[in-house]
C-alpha cells in the first residue's frame, strides 16, 4: 500500500476490519495490509487504522490476544492523538471481552527475558490509570473476574519495583473478595503474596540493605491483614531468627525503621510467638535502657518502640516475664518458675526503668522550655523561610514530647511485682500522629562514651540522630535543634523508601 493515496489508506482502514470475516482465505494478507496502515507515516491514517482494530474481534474473538499485543506495542507512541486512540481501542476490547483482553494485557505486565521495560511501564500505567478505576464495570461476574485478575496479578509479581508492588496490593485490597467481610483465608492469601516479595526464604545478608528495606516495607503493607486475622508467624520468625540476633550490626539508618515495624506487628502475635520473641526484646531493652545516668547513650524512640513491643508480647504470656524480668505472676503453670530466685534480674530492670524515667522527665522539661522559645521565635519570624524552619522544629519537639509521655506511661506499671501489661492499641505511638514525614528519632547522649553516627541518612530521611550531652548548658532551642534532627520515612506506604527492585539481573534499582 506504499503507493496508495492517503484517502485510500484511510478508507482501507475502515473497510478491512468491517469485511474481514467474509474473506477467510485472505485474512492474513488483509491483516498485514491493516498493520501497514498502522505503521504509515501519516498520523491520520495511523489513527484511523488503530480505531479499526477492535472491529476485527467482534466476529473473530480468537484474535483478541493478537490485537491487544499490537495495541500494547503502540502505547509507546508520543503522539497524544494516536495514544488516545490506542487507549480507546484497548478499552473497547476490554469491555467487549474482559477476561480474554485482560489476560492478554497482563502478559505485558510481567517480566520475561525479552521484556521491553518501556512497553511494560506503559502497560502498567494503562492498567493503573484506565483499568483499575472502573473495575466495578469490567469485573463481571464479580467474584469470578476478581479471582481471575488476582491470579493475573500474582503471575506479574516475579520482578516488580516497590512502587509497582504497592499499586497491585492496594488494588487487590479494593476488590470485594478481599473486602471487609472476607474470611481470614483471604487475608492469609494477601499476606502470602507479600511474604513472597519479602524473600523470607532467603538467607539474611546484613550488607543487603535492599532486602532490609523490602522486609520493612512488606511488613508494613501486611499490617492491616494481620489486624484482620492473618498469621504473623513467618515475618516474626524471620525477624526473630535472622534480624534481631544481628541488630547491633545493622546500618544505623535501618534500626529505627525495624524497631517501629516490630512495635507495629507486636499486637498481632500469638501467645506462642510472643513467648519466642520476648527474650530477644528484653535483651534489646537492656541494650538501650541505661543502668545508670552516665557513660551510656539512650535513644528515646528506640526505647518507646521496644517498650511497646514488650508490653504487647508480655500481655499474651505474662508469666514468661517472671524469669526474664523477675516478676511474680501466677498462672498455675510450671512456666511460672516461682520457686526460682530472679531478684537480681528484677533489681537490674528496676534500676534501668528508674534511669529511663529520670532522663525522660529531664528531657521533657527541656523540650517544654524549648517549645516556649520556639513560640517566641515564631512570633518574631519575618520571612516564610524562618517560619517554615521554626514550624518543623515545633513539630519535631511535639513528636519528642509524645515519645517521652509514651515512655513514662509504659514504664510506670513495670515497677510492680505483678505488673499490668498494655494489651490494646489505644496508645498513639509518637510517629503515628505526624501527618507529614517528620517522625523524629529522639536521641540524647549521657556522658561521652560510645557515640553513634549522627548523620546516618540513606537518602530517604531515615533516623539521623543527634545528641545533647547531659549537664551542658545549651539553650532549650539548641536542645530542640539537636535532639530531634532525625526524620524517619517509616510509615509512608512502603513504596516511598525507594523506587525499584533488583532481581534476576534486570538492574531496576533498589526496593
C-alpha positions in Angstrom: 0.0 0.0 0.0 3.1 2.2 -0.2 1.9 3.9 -3.4 -1.7 4.3 -2.3 -3.1 7.7 -1.6 -3.8 8.9 1.9 -7.6 8.9 1.4 -7.5 5.4 0.0 -5.5 4.2 3.0 -8.0 5.8 5.4 -10.8 4.1 3.6 -9.0 0.8 3.6 -8.5 1.2 7.4 -12.3 1.4 7.7 -13.3 -1.3 5.3 -10.7 -4.1 6.1 -12.0 -4.7 9.6 -15.6 -4.4 8.6 -15.4 -7.1 5.8 -12.6 -9.1 7.2 -14.9 -12.0 8.3 -16.2 -12.5 4.7 -12.8 -13.3 3.2 -11.2 -16.0 5.4 -8.8 -17.1 2.7 -7.4 -13.5 2.5 -7.4 -13.0 6.3 -3.6 -13.0 6.6 -3.0 -10.6 3.7 -5.8 -8.3 4.9 -4.5 -8.1 8.4 -1.0 -7.4 7.2 -2.4 -4.6 5.0 -4.1 -3.1 8.0 -0.9 -3.3 10.0 0.8 -1.4 7.2 -1.7 1.4 7.7 -0.9 1.4 11.4 2.8 1.9 10.5 2.0 4.6 7.9 3.9 7.9 8.0 0.6 9.9 8.1 -0.9 10.4 11.5 -4.5 10.4 10.2 -4.0 7.0 8.6 -2.5 5.6 11.7 -5.2 6.8 13.9 -7.9 5.5 11.6 -6.2 2.1 11.5 -5.9 2.0 15.3 -9.6 2.8 15.7 -10.5 -0.1 13.4 -8.5 -2.8 15.4 -11.3 -3.7 17.8 -13.7 -4.4 14.9 -11.5 -7.4 13.9 -12.6 -9.1 17.2 -16.3 -8.6 17.0 -16.7 -11.6 14.7 -13.4 -13.2 15.2 -12.9 -13.2 19.1 -9.9 -15.5 18.9 -8.0 -12.5 17.6 -8.3 -10.6 20.8 -4.9 -11.6 22.2 -3.2 -10.7 18.9 -4.9 -7.3 18.7 -4.2 -6.5 22.4 -0.5 -7.3 21.7 -0.5 -4.9 18.8 -2.1 -2.1 20.8 0.2 -2.5 23.8 3.2 -2.0 21.5 1.5 1.2 20.3 1.2 2.5 23.8 4.8 3.9 23.4 3.7 6.5 20.9 4.5 10.1 21.6 1.6 11.5 19.6 -1.3 12.4 22.0 -4.0 11.8 19.4 -2.5 8.4 18.5 -2.1 7.5 22.1 -5.7 8.4 22.9 -6.8 6.2 20.0 -4.8 3.3 21.4 -6.3 3.8 24.9 -9.8 3.9 23.5 -9.2 0.8 21.3 -7.9 -1.2 24.3 -10.8 -0.2 26.5 -13.2 -1.2 23.7 -11.7 -4.6 23.6 -11.6 -5.0 27.4 -15.3 -4.1 27.6 -16.0 -6.5 24.7 -14.3 -9.4 26.4 -12.8 -8.5 29.8 -11.4 -12.0 30.6 -9.5 -12.5 27.3 -8.4 -8.9 26.9 -7.1 -8.6 30.5 -5.3 -11.9 30.2 -3.5 -10.7 27.1 -2.8 -7.3 28.6 -1.3 -8.8 31.8 1.2 -10.8 29.8 2.9 -7.4 29.2 2.9 -6.6 33.0 5.2 -9.5 33.9 8.9 -9.9 33.2 10.5 -12.3 30.7 14.0 -12.3 29.2 12.6 -10.4 26.1 10.6 -7.8 28.1 10.9 -4.3 26.8 10.9 -2.1 30.0 9.4 0.9 28.3 6.5 -1.1 26.9 6.0 -2.8 30.3 5.9 0.5 32.1 3.3 1.9 29.6 1.2 -1.2 30.1 1.3 -0.9 33.8 0.4 2.8 33.7 -2.5 1.9 31.4 -3.7 -0.8 33.9 -3.3 1.6 36.8 -5.0 4.6 35.2 -7.6 3.1 32.9 -8.5 -0.4 34.1 -8.3 -0.3 37.9 -10.6 2.8 38.3 -13.5 1.1 36.5 -13.1 -2.4 38.0 -16.7 -2.5 39.1 -17.8 -2.1 35.5 -15.3 -4.5 34.0 -15.1 -7.3 36.5 -18.4 -9.1 36.0 -19.4 -11.6 37.1 -17.7 -10.1 40.1 -16.3 -13.0 42.1 -15.2 -14.9 39.1 -13.5 -11.9 37.4 -12.0 -10.7 40.7 -10.4 -14.1 41.2 -9.2 -14.1 37.6 -7.5 -10.7 37.9 -6.0 -11.7 41.2 -4.4 -14.7 39.5 -3.1 -12.4 36.7 -1.6 -10.1 39.3 0.1 -12.9 41.1 1.7 -14.0 37.8 3.1 -10.5 37.3 4.9 -10.1 40.6 8.1 -12.0 39.8 10.1 -8.8 39.4 8.4 -5.6 40.4 9.6 -2.4 42.0 8.3 -1.4 45.4 6.0 1.2 43.9 4.5 -1.3 41.5 4.0 -3.9 44.2 2.2 -1.4 46.4 0.0 -0.5 43.5 -1.0 -4.1 43.0 -1.6 -4.7 46.7 -3.7 -1.6 47.0 -5.8 -2.7 44.1 -6.3 -6.2 45.5 -7.4 -4.8 48.8 -10.1 -2.8 46.9 -11.7 -6.0 45.5 -14.8 -7.4 47.0 -13.2 -10.8 47.6 -10.8 -9.2 49.9 -13.2 -6.7 51.4 -14.4 -6.1 55.0 -16.4 -9.3 55.1 -13.8 -11.5 53.5 -12.8 -14.6 55.6 -9.5 -15.0 57.3 -8.3 -17.3 54.5 -8.4 -14.3 52.0 -6.3 -12.2 54.4 -3.8 -15.1 54.6 -3.7 -15.2 50.8 -2.7 -11.5 50.7 -0.1 -12.0 53.4 1.4 -14.9 51.4 1.7 -12.6 48.4 3.5 -10.1 50.5 5.7 -12.8 52.1 6.8 -13.8 48.6 8.1 -10.2 48.0 9.8 -10.1 51.4 12.1 -13.0 50.4 11.5 -14.8 53.7 13.1 -17.9 52.3 16.3 -16.1 51.5 19.4 -16.2 53.7 19.7 -12.9 55.5 22.7 -10.9 54.5 23.4 -7.9 56.8 25.0 -6.0 54.0 22.0 -6.3 51.7 20.2 -3.1 52.6 17.8 -3.6 49.7 16.5 -6.8 51.4 16.1 -5.0 54.7 14.1 -2.2 53.1 12.0 -4.7 51.3 11.3 -6.6 54.5 10.3 -3.5 56.4 8.1 -2.2 53.5 6.4 -5.6 53.1 5.8 -6.0 56.8 4.2 -2.6 56.8 1.9 -3.5 53.9 0.9 -6.7 55.7 -0.1 -4.9 59.0 -3.8 -4.3 58.0 -4.2 -8.0 57.2 -2.6 -9.1 60.5 -5.1 -6.9 62.2 -7.8 -8.9 60.4 -6.6 -12.3 61.5 -3.8 -13.3 59.0 -0.9 -15.1 60.7 2.2 -13.2 61.5 4.4 -16.2 62.1 6.7 -16.1 59.0 7.5 -12.5 59.4 8.1 -12.8 63.2 10.2 -16.0 62.8 12.4 -14.3 60.2 12.7 -11.2 62.4 13.5 -13.2 65.5 15.8 -15.8 63.9 17.7 -13.7 61.4 17.5 -10.0 62.1 17.2 -9.4 65.8 20.4 -11.5 66.6 22.5 -9.2 64.4 20.5 -6.0 65.2 23.6 -4.1 66.6 25.4 -4.7 63.3 22.6 -3.3 61.1 23.1 0.1 59.5 22.1 2.8 61.8 19.5 4.2 59.4 17.7 0.9 59.3 17.5 0.2 63.0 14.7 2.7 63.8 12.5 1.5 61.0 12.9 -2.1 62.1 12.0 -1.3 65.7 8.9 0.7 64.5 8.0 -2.3 62.4 8.4 -4.6 65.4 6.2 -2.3 67.5 3.5 -2.3 64.8 3.4 -6.0 64.5 3.5 -6.9 68.2 -0.2 -6.5 68.9 -1.0 -9.3 66.4 1.3 -12.0 67.7 0.0 -15.3 69.1 0.9 -16.5 72.6 3.5 -18.9 71.2 5.1 -16.3 69.0 5.2 -13.9 71.9 6.9 -16.4 74.1 9.6 -17.0 71.4 10.1 -13.2 70.9 10.2 -11.9 74.4 13.8 -13.0 75.4 15.1 -11.0 72.3 13.0 -8.0 73.1 14.1 -7.9 76.8 17.7 -8.2 75.7 17.3 -5.3 73.3 15.6 -3.3 76.1 18.6 -3.8 78.3 20.9 -2.8 75.5 19.1 0.5 75.0 17.9 1.3 78.6 20.9 2.6 80.5 21.5 1.2 84.0 23.0 4.4 85.3 22.9 8.1 84.3 26.4 8.2 83.0 28.6 6.7 80.3 25.7 5.3 78.3 23.6 6.5 75.4 19.8 6.4 75.2 17.7 6.7 72.1 14.2 7.6 73.3 12.4 6.4 70.2 14.2 3.0 70.3 13.0 2.7 73.9 9.5 3.7 73.0 9.3 1.0 70.3 10.8 -1.7 72.5 8.6 -0.9 75.5 5.5 -1.0 73.3 6.5 -4.4 71.8 7.4 -5.7 75.3 4.0 -4.8 76.7 2.1 -6.4 73.9 4.1 -9.6 73.9 4.1 -9.8 77.7 0.3 -9.3 77.7 0.0 -12.5 75.7 2.2 -14.6 78.0 2.6 -12.7 81.3 4.3 -15.5 83.2 7.2 -15.5 80.7 8.4 -12.3 82.3 9.0 -14.0 85.6 12.3 -15.4 84.6 13.1 -12.5 82.2 12.2 -9.6 84.5 11.9 -11.1 88.0 8.2 -10.6 88.3 5.9 -12.8 90.4 3.0 -13.5 88.1 1.0 -16.6 89.0 -0.9 -18.6 86.3 -0.6 -22.1 87.9 1.7 -23.3 85.1 5.2 -24.8 85.5 6.4 -22.0 83.3 5.7 -19.6 86.2 9.0 -20.7 87.8 8.0 -19.1 91.1 10.4 -21.3 93.0 13.5 -19.8 91.4 15.2 -16.6 92.5 15.2 -13.9 89.9 15.6 -10.9 92.3 18.8 -9.7 90.7 17.1 -9.6 87.3 14.3 -7.6 88.8 16.7 -5.2 90.6 18.6 -4.6 87.3 15.3 -3.9 85.4 14.0 -1.6 88.1 17.3 0.4 88.1 17.1 0.8 84.3 13.4 1.8 84.4 14.2 4.4 87.0 17.1 5.8 85.0 14.9 5.9 81.9 12.2 7.8 83.8 14.7 10.3 85.2 16.2 11.0 81.8 12.8 11.2 80.2 11.5 13.8 82.7 14.6 15.9 82.4 14.3 15.8 78.6 10.6 16.7 78.8 11.4 19.7 80.9 14.0 20.9 78.4 11.7 20.3 75.5 8.8 22.2 77.1 11.2 25.1 77.6 12.3 24.7 74.0 8.8 24.9 72.8 8.2 28.1 74.7 11.4 29.6 73.0 10.1 28.4 69.6 6.7 30.0 70.1 8.5 33.3 70.8 10.7 32.8 67.8 7.7 32.2 65.6 6.1 35.4 66.7 9.3 37.3 65.8 9.9 35.5 62.5 9.8 37.8 59.5 10.2 35.5 56.4 8.4 32.4 55.2 11.7 30.5 55.4 12.2 31.3 59.0 8.6 30.4 59.9 8.9 27.1 58.0 12.1 26.2 59.8 10.6 27.0 63.2 7.4 25.1 62.3 9.5 22.0 61.6 11.3 22.3 64.9 8.0 22.7 66.7 6.6 19.5 65.0 9.8 17.6 66.0 9.6 18.9 69.5 5.9 17.8 69.8 6.9 14.4 68.5 9.6 14.2 71.1 7.2 15.1 73.9 4.9 12.4 72.7 7.7 9.9 72.8 8.6 10.9 76.4 5.0 10.8 77.5 4.6 7.3 76.0 7.8 6.1 77.7 6.6 7.2 81.1 3.1 5.7 80.5 4.8 2.3 79.7 7.5 2.3 82.4 5.2 3.2 85.4 3.3 -0.2 85.5 6.5 -2.2 85.2 7.7 -1.3 88.7 5.2 -3.6 90.3 6.0 -7.3 91.2 2.8 -8.2 89.3 2.6 -5.5 86.6 -0.3 -4.9 84.3 0.8 -5.0 80.6 -0.8 -3.0 77.8 -2.7 -5.2 75.5 -4.7 -2.8 73.4 -3.7 -0.4 70.6 -5.1 2.8 72.2 -1.6 4.3 72.7 -0.7 6.8 70.0 2.9 6.0 69.1 4.8 9.2 68.5 5.4 8.7 64.8 1.8 7.7 64.1 0.4 11.1 64.7 2.7 13.0 62.4 0.8 13.6 59.2 3.9 14.7 57.3 7.1 12.6 57.1 8.6 14.1 60.2 8.7 11.3 62.7 11.6 12.1 64.9 14.3 9.8 66.1 14.7 11.2 69.6 18.3 10.6 70.9 20.0 12.0 73.9 23.6 11.2 74.9 24.6 10.7 78.6 28.2 11.1 79.3 30.7 11.0 76.5 31.3 7.3 75.6 30.3 5.3 72.6 28.7 8.0 70.3 26.5 6.7 67.4 26.8 8.4 64.0 24.6 11.5 63.9 24.4 11.8 60.1 23.0 8.4 59.1 21.0 9.1 56.0 20.2 6.7 53.1 18.6 9.4 51.0 15.1 8.9 52.4 15.4 10.9 55.6 15.9 7.9 57.9 16.8 8.4 61.5 19.6 10.8 61.5 20.4 11.2 65.3 22.0 13.9 67.3 22.7 14.1 71.0 22.6 16.6 73.8 25.2 15.9 76.5 23.9 15.7 80.0 24.9 18.7 82.1 25.7 21.0 79.2 24.3 24.5 79.4 22.8 25.0 75.9 19.7 27.0 75.4 16.4 25.0 75.2 16.1 25.8 71.5 19.5 24.4 70.8 18.4 21.2 72.6 15.4 21.0 70.3 17.5 21.6 67.2 20.0 18.9 68.0 17.9 16.2 69.7 15.2 16.0 67.0 17.1 16.4 63.8 16.4 12.8 62.7 13.4 12.4 60.5 12.2 8.9 59.6 10.3 8.0 56.4 8.8 4.9 58.0 5.0 4.7 57.7 5.0 6.3 54.2 3.4 3.4 52.5 6.2 1.0 51.6 6.9 2.4 48.1 8.4 5.7 49.1 11.7 4.5 50.6 12.9 3.5 47.2 11.6 3.1 43.7 13.0 0.0 42.3 13.9 -3.6 42.8 16.8 -5.6 41.6 16.1 -9.3 40.9 17.0 -11.6 38.1 19.8 -9.3 36.8 17.5 -6.7 35.4 19.1 -3.9 37.5 15.9 -1.9 38.0 17.1 -0.3 41.2 16.5 -0.9 44.9 13.2 -1.6 46.6 
